[in-house]
Amino acid sequence: MRFTEDVKEALHRAQKLARSAKAPHVSERLALLSVVETLRPFSRFDSALRELKIKPRALRDALKSLPDAPAPAASVADPLSSEAGGADMARYPAPLRPLLARLLQRGDASGEALDMDALTQACLQADDPPMREALSSLGLTSASWRGASESLNGRRIAAMPARRFWSALYILREIAELVVIVLTFLVLIREGLGEPRLIPSPSMLPTLQVGDRVIVEKLSHWVRPYQRGDILVFYPPEPEAVIHNDPLSALLRMSGFSALIHNKPDDPVDRAFIKRLIGLPGDTFQVVPNVGVKINGRLLQEPYVAALPELCVSACEPRVIPKGQYFMMGDNRNDSKDSRYFGYQPASRVLGRAVFRIFPLNRIGTL
């Protein structure tokens, strides 16, 4: 005497349903519901329902609407102690023991494998009055099921084409649920908390070296606006990198798969610059070659730079930084493509603030 694979699947599905519904125990109702939801494609079960003119959806809705019955008392003949079935059933929780006991009795009587038909009839013998009443209203009782099952005996049940379809559909649904969960977590983490970034160029020497990996946090700017001296990560300026805002592009960008937008690893939307915030909106800004940077007429003290700037490019004359714009510069002033070349950086293109170096291990620390 043993369980067939479909019975094992139904019992495990019942336990999963109980956990997801936070039910107090695994009841016969959940066991029968797992049969309907998971194993309907099996031809004999579906044929028996059609013989009784019962729609699976109506049966499923009736079972879902029932309250959870109190846990039944433990059977005197504990099925877990059965030498025949104990090893096979030890994995199931105690509330399922009355159902397992009825299954064992059927197995002892027939000497055959405990299959879907046995599980269904055992579920229909439950001592839960609401469940019996709901099933009886559909015309489904232990006697009617036994009659439908017996009427199918000797009749060759054609393999249902829908069996493979529904099985494949179930697998696809599980995969889709997993993909949605993973994407949701990726979006929440990347957009709400932060993300790691690799330093690709020497523009931030000596603060950051090529190959460093930093954490970019995205929360603090809601309570603490970006300040002068912060190291910011931002998308390259337009037209070098146009931000696509259609739903697919936005999802791929937020989940970290933005390279799929253009099907190449160097997708411009996925690339990001990292520079130090030097000029804030409203500041009067000027770069003086071989002297430094003046903010509102005063020379800015910058102990973090590698060398004084030799070029001012487009920032040679004092200019007022517009609202919602930043002036960004690399610490390696003479080897950095920054706002002197591409102009002010819109605040909307800023990804976040680099706060922590996680690699290499000998230089782990805050920035």
PyMOL commands that set and color helices and strands:
alter all, ss='L'
color gray80, all
select helices_A, chain A and resi 5-20+28-39+43-51+56-64+79-81+86-89+94-110+116-124+129-137+142-152+161-193+202-204+220-222+247-255+259-262+333-335+339-342+347-349+361-363
alter helices_A, ss='H'
color red, helices_A
select strands_A, chain A and resi 194-198+213-217+231-234+273-279+284-288+292-295+298-299+319-320+325-329+345-346+350-359+365-366
alter strands_A, ss='S'
color yellow, strands_A
deselect
rebuild
show_as cartoon
